Amino acid sequence: MVAPVPEPAMMPSHSNGRGHLNLAASIRSLRLRNGLSQRQLAARMSVPRTYVSKIENEKATPTLSSLERLARALEVAVPDLLTGGERNRQEEVRDLIKDEFVAEMLPFVNQLNGMQMSSILTQVRDMTLRPRRTA
């Protein structure tokens, strides 16, 4: 059963509130980074897709309980909704650098030109998306 959706606080159409803009952009950024559509995020929150759309398009300000549901659905803490998950990204980089293979490659990264870096990143992406089959 779908939980009732709290009535969002409607924003005036002339609003230029930077805090609200940052919140909307952060939520959209986190949703996209998680590879979720608005419909998928809404399903995780048990709300209509239009509610997520209104939040991301600054037509509604989420309530505190909606912020908590958003954070759970996006697998972040509520403060990360305000920063776009920047702290998590820094933690991910620290964890990545701890990887033995990445640590060995790190000294050579600065020696690569743009084309080499792009080529390597493309190859790594392809390997993760299409793992090779072994005989």
KARA-V845287 format. One record per backbone hydrogen bond with DSSP energy under -1.0 kcal/mol. CO is the residue of the C=O (numbers start at 1). NH is the residue of the N-H. E is the energy in kcal/mol with one decimal. If there is no record, write none. Layout:
((CO/NH/E) (CO/NH/E))
//
This chain:
((9/61/-2.2) (12/15/-1.7) (17/21/-2.1) (18/22/-2.7) (19/23/-2.1) (20/24/-2.6) (21/25/-2.6) (22/26/-2.7) (23/27/-2.5) (24/28/-2.3) (25/29/-2.7) (26/30/-2.7) (27/31/-2.5) (28/32/-2.6) (29/33/-2.6) (30/34/-1.7) (31/36/-2.5) (32/35/-1.5) (37/41/-2.4) (38/42/-2.7) (39/43/-2.2) (40/44/-2.0) (41/45/-1.7) (42/46/-1.1) (42/47/-2.3) (48/51/-1.1) (49/53/-2.3) (50/54/-2.6) (51/55/-1.9) (52/56/-2.6) (53/57/-2.1) (54/59/-2.9) (54/60/-1.4) (55/58/-1.3) (61/9/-1.4) (63/67/-2.4) (64/68/-2.1) (65/69/-2.0) (66/70/-2.9) (67/71/-2.7) (68/72/-2.2) (69/73/-2.6) (70/74/-2.4) (71/76/-2.5) (78/81/-1.5) (80/84/-1.1) (80/85/-1.8) (85/89/-2.0) (86/90/-2.0) (87/91/-2.0) (88/92/-2.4) (89/93/-2.1) (90/94/-2.2) (91/95/-2.5) (92/96/-2.5) (93/97/-2.5) (94/98/-1.1) (96/99/-1.3) (99/103/-2.7) (100/104/-1.8) (101/105/-1.7) (102/106/-2.1) (105/108/-1.8) (108/111/-1.3) (109/112/-1.6) (113/117/-2.6) (114/118/-2.5) (115/119/-2.4) (116/120/-2.6) (117/121/-2.6) (118/122/-2.3) (119/123/-2.3) (120/124/-2.6) (121/125/-2.5) (122/126/-2.6) (123/127/-2.2) (124/128/-1.9) (125/129/-2.2) (126/130/-2.8))
//
